[in-house]
Amino acid sequence: MKRSAWIFLLLLPLQAVMATDSLLMDPIAEHVAVSHVSDDEKIAWELNEVLKPLADGSGSVVHPSVKAGMVWLKGSSPSRDTVRHLLEVAANVPGVREVRSEMLIRPI
């Protein structure tokens, strides 16, 4: 076999690997990977989406954690009313079974 034929055969697997890497960027493949997110992870993501703007606007710091639909809000806030509001908003997120506060009140 000629030398150029051997080089072609050696490069062939490299091209297959490069083609496989391009499949990883396929939006459908990304969608499949995202669909395996647990219910608790979905709840945590939604909590962050709805609580962050409220917390930022009120001077609060909130870190939600979720386990089996149970939510704990940890952090601090300048008022009890703000904490109550954060708890109410968190309780209305789909999939949340119960919300408990571990928030500290820290006056400004």
Number of C-alpha atoms within 10 A of each C-alpha: 5 6 7 9 10 11 10 10 10 11 11 11 11 11 11 10 10 10 11 11 11 9 12 11 10 10 10 11 11 12 10 10 10 10 8 9 10 11 16 18 15 14 24 21 12 14 25 17 11 14 22 16 11 17 21 11 9 14 14 23 18 23 17 20 18 19 13 13 18 16 23 20 22 16 18 20 22 16 16 14 10 18 24 12 14 23 20 12 15 25 18 13 14 13 14 20 12 15 21 14 15 15 19 17 15 12 9 7
